[in-house]
């Protein structure tokens, strides 16, 4: 999806224009949707919703490594979590498969 497909007066468009996709993605990859939205809110002195960051990650198809300390990862290791439900996360198995190709 191109930036032109996003509503012109939306917070998403404003973030892409003022912060840039590269930095937004870096924040999302490093901190996830909740903390990145909080940091951007402080930086811009304007409320940024976590759902705005989630929406950006979905329309831009961003992916990030799963947090190894999260209950989600622990569930994955125990065999209780199916990684196919979390298309935005890169699990250890996927990384190993990509390296072997």
C-alpha positions, 0 to 999 in steps of 0.5 A, spaced: 500 500 500 502 506 498 502 512 502 497 515 497 492 510 499 492 512 506 487 518 508 490 525 508 489 527 514 490 521 518 495 520 524 498 515 520 499 520 514 502 525 519 507 520 522 509 517 515 510 525 513 514 527 519 517 522 522 519 517 516 517 510 515 524 508 516 524 511 523 517 508 524 519 501 523 526 502 527 521 504 533 516 498 532 521 493 531 525 495 537 519 497 542 513 494 539 507 497 538 505 500 545 512 502 547 513 505 540 507 509 540 508 512 547 515 514 545 512 518 539 507 521 543 512 524 548 516 526 542 511 529 538 507 532 544 501 529 541 497 522 543 499 517 538 495 510 539 498 503 539 493 501 534 496 507 529 503 503 530 499 496 529 496 499 523 502 501 520 506 495 521 500 491 517 499 496 511 507 496 510 508 488 512 513 490 517 516 484 521 520 483 527 524 478 531 519 475 537 521 477 544 525 471 547 522 473 554 515 474 552 510 469 554 508 468 547 515 465 545 515 461 551 509 458 549 512 457 542 518 453 545 513 449 549 509 447 543 503 451 545 503 457 540 502 456 532 507 461 529 503 462 523 498 466 527 503 471 528 505 473 521 509 480 524 513 476 528 519 472 526 520 466 530 527 462 531 525 456 527 524 461 521 530 464 522 534 458 522 530 456 515 532 462 512 539 462 514 540 454 511 537 457 504 
